[in-house]
Amino acid sequence: MGIRQPSVTALEQSEARGTIELSTLRRAAEALDCVVIVALVPRKPLEATIKERAQAYVRQHWVPIEHSMLLEDQHVKRDEGDTNLEDVIQGTNPHRFWD
C-alpha cells in the first residue's frame, strides 16, 4: 500500500474496532492481491423469518378485523388462526410482510 508502519497499525486497529472504511479495506486487499467480499448471513432459516413476518402481518391486519367480529358476536377459533397463517403465507406476496 506504500504506507508507514504506524499507518498499518492504525488500519489494523480500525479493522478490529469495526470502523475501517470499505474503500481502505479494498486498498489493503489490492496490496495483498486479495479481494474483499461482503456477505449478509441470516441468523436463522429463511422459513422461520418468513413465518415470523407473516405472524406480524396477520397481527397488524387481522387483529382489527377479529376485534370487529367480536363486537358483532362472531368468534374466530384460535386453531383456525394457525391454519389461516399458513393460508396467509401461501396466498400473500412475501414482500408485503415487510411493508
N, C-alpha and C positions, 0 to 999 in steps of 0.2 A: 504494500500500500504506500510505501515511501513515507512512513511516519516514524517518529521517535518513540523510544520505549515508554516514556510517561503517557503518551497518547494511546499506546497499545493497552497499557494498564487501565486507563480511563475507559477505553472501549470495552474491555473485559468486565469492568465493574458495572457499567451501564447495562451490559447484556445480562449480568447476574441480577440486577435490580428490576429488569424488565422494562427499562426506559430507553433502550437503544432504538435509534430511528431505523426504519426499514431500509432507507437508502444507504445508511452507513453499514448496515449488515450486508447489503448487496455488494458494496465496495470491498468489504473484508472477504466475502465469499469469492469474488472475482480474483483477488490477490492470492487466494489459496486454491485457485482453479476448481471452485465449487459453485453450486447453485443454491439459492435459498428457496425452500419450499414451505409455504404456509398452508396449514390444513386446519379445518374446524372438525373436531371429532365429537360426535354426540356422546353424552354421558350414559344414555340409556337407549334401548332399541327404538327404532322409528315407530313401530306399532304401539308401544307404550306412550310415546309422545303424542301420537295422533289420538289415542283413546283419551288421554288427559285433556287435550284441547277440545275434543268432541264433548266431553263432560262439561267443560266450562261453557261451551257454546250452548248446550242444552239448558244449563242453569240460567244463562243470560236470556235466552229466547223463549224457553218453555215454562220457566217458573212463573212469570206473569200470567201466562195462559192457564196454568194449573190453578193459580190463585183465583182467576176469574171463574173457572169451572167450579171451584169450591164454593164461591159465593152463590152460584146457581144450583148448589147441592148436587154437583156432578163430581164424582171421585175418580182419580186415576190410581190404580193399584201400583204399588212400588215394584212388584216383579214385572209388570208391564213396562215400567220406566226403563228397566235394564234391557228388555227386548227392544224398546224404542231406541236406545242408544246405538245398538248395532244397526238398526234401520237408518238412523241419522248418519252414521259413519258411511254406510253403503250408498245412501241417497243424496249426500251433500258433497259438493266440491270441497276437498280438504283445504283449499286456500281460504275458504270462508271461516275456518276455525281460528285463523289468525287475525281476522278483522277486528 
